[in-house]
Amino acid sequence: MVEQNCVYADLDGKDIKANTLHLLLETKANTLLNDKSESVSGIIAYARCLEPGSSYQGCSIGRVAVAKKSRGNGLAKLLMLEAISICKQHWPDETIQIGAQVYLQKFYAQLGFIPFSQPYDEDGIMHIDMQLQTKA
C-alpha cells in the first residue's frame, strides 16, 4: 500500500472473516550473521480470496502483490493461478471477479479474465472490474 501512496491501515474488515483465504509466498535464505548461520525468511508475494458477496457478487481475488525485488520471475502468474485454483475448489459454481489496475489488464486477460466495467478511479489509481467464468 505504501508503494501506491495509499498510506492507511487496510481496515476493510474482510481479512478476518472466517471464509477469507490468504495466499502467502515465503522465501527462506541462510545467512551468516556474527559468525552464526541463521535462516531468514520473508513474505515475497500475497493474495487473498474472498467468498461470494464479500466484494463482488461472485468470489473474488484481491490484494495481489509481489515484492519489488522478486518481480519479473513469473511469481504473479503462479500466485494468480493458485488463487484461481483455490477459488474453484471452494466456490466451484461462482464466477471469479477482480478489481484490476488498468495497466495490468493485459496480464489478467492472459489468465482468461474479461472486463465487465468501465475504468474507474480508486484512490488515484485507475481500475477496471474483470471476471473469469469458471463454469463450462
VMD Tcl script that draws the C-alpha trace (Angstrom):
set ca {
  {0.00 0.00 0.00}
  {2.87 2.39 0.70}
  {4.30 1.82 -2.79}
  {1.00 3.01 -4.29}
  {0.80 6.05 -1.98}
  {-2.30 4.64 -0.28}
  {-0.90 5.04 3.20}
  {-3.63 3.94 5.57}
  {-4.48 0.85 7.53}
  {-6.25 -1.80 5.47}
  {-9.33 -1.98 7.64}
  {-11.97 -3.24 5.25}
  {-12.88 -5.96 7.75}
  {-12.55 -8.73 5.16}
  {-9.16 -10.13 6.21}
  {-10.51 -11.58 9.45}
  {-13.68 -13.17 8.06}
  {-13.79 -16.93 8.59}
  {-14.03 -17.74 4.87}
  {-11.27 -15.38 3.70}
  {-8.32 -17.34 2.34}
  {-4.82 -15.84 2.39}
  {-2.09 -16.97 0.00}
  {1.45 -16.21 1.10}
  {4.62 -16.98 -0.80}
  {7.56 -17.05 1.55}
  {11.25 -17.28 0.80}
  {13.91 -18.60 3.11}
  {17.62 -17.95 2.95}
  {20.54 -18.94 5.08}
  {22.72 -16.05 6.08}
  {25.87 -15.64 8.09}
  {25.43 -13.11 10.88}
  {28.04 -12.59 13.59}
  {29.69 -15.89 12.67}
  {26.38 -17.71 13.11}
  {24.37 -19.24 10.32}
  {20.75 -18.16 10.57}
  {17.70 -18.85 8.48}
  {15.96 -15.67 7.40}
  {12.52 -15.71 5.85}
  {10.18 -13.17 4.38}
  {6.92 -12.92 2.50}
  {7.55 -12.05 -1.14}
  {4.03 -12.39 -2.57}
  {0.46 -12.26 -1.28}
  {-3.13 -12.54 -2.47}
  {-6.46 -13.10 -0.79}
  {-9.55 -14.97 -1.93}
  {-12.94 -13.74 -0.74}
  {-16.18 -15.67 -0.65}
  {-19.09 -14.64 -2.89}
  {-20.78 -11.46 -1.72}
  {-17.76 -10.07 0.15}
  {-16.62 -7.62 -2.54}
  {-18.50 -8.73 -5.65}
  {-21.46 -10.95 -6.43}
  {-19.06 -13.81 -7.18}
  {-15.98 -14.86 -5.29}
  {-13.00 -12.58 -5.73}
  {-9.23 -12.37 -5.68}
  {-7.59 -9.22 -4.40}
  {-4.63 -7.57 -2.73}
  {-2.33 -9.31 -5.21}
  {1.21 -8.11 -4.51}
  {4.76 -9.24 -5.28}
  {7.76 -7.63 -3.58}
  {9.67 -5.33 -5.95}
  {12.87 -7.35 -5.63}
  {11.01 -10.54 -6.61}
  {9.19 -9.25 -9.71}
  {9.92 -10.37 -13.24}
  {10.18 -14.07 -12.38}
  {6.60 -15.16 -13.07}
  {5.57 -15.16 -9.40}
  {2.46 -13.06 -10.01}
  {1.24 -15.54 -12.62}
  {1.91 -18.51 -10.32}
  {0.18 -16.72 -7.44}
  {-2.87 -15.94 -9.58}
  {-3.08 -19.49 -10.96}
  {-3.03 -20.82 -7.39}
  {-5.64 -18.26 -6.28}
  {-7.88 -19.22 -9.22}
  {-7.48 -22.90 -8.33}
  {-8.39 -22.21 -4.70}
  {-11.47 -20.21 -5.70}
  {-12.59 -23.04 -7.99}
  {-12.13 -25.58 -5.17}
  {-14.02 -23.57 -2.57}
  {-16.68 -21.95 -4.77}
  {-16.88 -24.15 -7.91}
  {-20.07 -22.61 -9.31}
  {-19.02 -18.99 -8.91}
  {-17.54 -16.51 -11.36}
  {-14.22 -15.13 -10.08}
  {-14.12 -11.34 -10.04}
  {-11.29 -8.85 -9.53}
  {-10.73 -5.10 -9.40}
  {-7.63 -4.86 -11.60}
  {-5.37 -1.89 -12.02}
  {-5.87 -0.80 -15.63}
  {-2.19 -1.12 -16.53}
  {-2.40 -4.83 -15.60}
  {-5.48 -5.55 -17.73}
  {-3.46 -7.47 -20.36}
  {-1.83 -9.61 -17.65}
  {-5.21 -10.65 -16.26}
  {-6.64 -11.13 -19.78}
  {-3.88 -13.70 -20.41}
  {-5.32 -15.64 -17.46}
  {-8.80 -15.55 -19.00}
  {-10.32 -12.54 -17.23}
  {-12.57 -10.22 -19.24}
  {-13.66 -6.67 -18.29}
  {-17.20 -6.08 -17.07}
  {-16.96 -2.40 -16.12}
  {-15.61 0.85 -17.41}
  {-12.32 2.06 -15.89}
  {-12.77 3.93 -12.60}
  {-10.57 5.81 -10.16}
  {-9.85 4.17 -6.81}
  {-7.52 6.16 -4.54}
  {-5.95 7.91 -7.53}
  {-5.25 4.64 -9.39}
  {-7.32 3.61 -12.41}
  {-9.02 0.21 -12.03}
  {-11.33 -1.97 -14.08}
  {-13.55 -4.82 -12.88}
  {-12.81 -8.13 -14.59}
  {-14.21 -11.64 -14.28}
  {-13.30 -15.21 -15.08}
  {-16.09 -17.65 -15.92}
  {-15.38 -20.98 -14.23}
  {-18.45 -22.88 -15.38}
  {-18.49 -24.68 -18.73}
}
mol new
graphics top color blue
foreach p $ca { graphics top sphere $p radius 0.5 }
foreach p [lrange $ca 0 end-1] q [lrange $ca 1 end] { graphics top cylinder $p $q radius 0.2 }
display resetview
